[in-house]
Amino acid sequence: MPDALPSLTTQATADLHDRAARMMMARATGGLAPSVLVGAWVDWALHLAASPGRQAALVEHALRNALRLAGQGR
C-alpha cells in the first residue's frame, strides 16, 4: 500500500527545519538580525555600567515597586 504523503529526503527535511527556525527567529526579533539586538543590548549594558547614579535610581525605583507590590497582598 503506497504512502499517502510523499517521503522527504533528509536534506529537504533539514531545509524545512532551518526555514521554520528562521521564520520563528524573524517573528521573535521583528525581522532584525539577532546580532543587531545583541549589539544594542551590550551598548545599553555598557552605558548603564558606567552610570552609578542611574544604577542607584533604578535600584530605588525597583525597591519602591517591590514594597508597593508587597502591600497589595494584604
N, C-alpha and C positions, 0 to 999 in steps of 0.2 A: 504494500500500500504506500503510495508516494506521500511525502510530507505536504501539508497544505501551504507551508511557508518555505520559500527558497532558503537554502542554507547560506550563511555568510562566511566568507573567508576570514581567517584570523586577522589579516591586515584590515579588512573592511570593518570588522568588529572593533579593532583598536582605533580606527579613524572615527567611528561613531562615538566611542567613549571620549576621545580627545575633543571632538566637536562639542559634545554635551558639556564637558568640563569648561571649555572656553565660553560657552553660552552662559553658564552659571556664574562664572567669574565676571563677565561683562555686566550681567544683571546686578551682581553684588557691588560692583565698583562704579556703576553708572557709565560704563563704557571706557573708563580711564584705565590706563595700564597700571597694574599693581605696583610697579616700580615708582610711578609718579606719586601714588598715595604714600608709599613708604618714605620717599624723599620729603614730602610735605610734613609727615609726622616727625621725622628726625629733625627737620628745621624748627618746628614748633617746640620739640623737647629741648633742643639746644638753647633756644631763646629763653624758655622757662628756667632751665638750669642756671642761666646767667642772670636771673632776676629774683634775688632773695625776697625783695619786698612783695613782688607778685605772688611768690610761693606762700608767704605768710598770710596774705589777703585771702588766697584760695583755701588755706587751712582753716582760717577763721570762718569763712563762709560755709565750709563743709561741716564744721562743728556746730554752727548755728542751725543749719538744716537738720543735722542729726538730733540735736536737742528738740527742735520743733517736731520732728517725726516721732521721737520717743514720747513726747507729750500727747500725741494723737491716740496712743494706745490706752489711755486712761479712761 
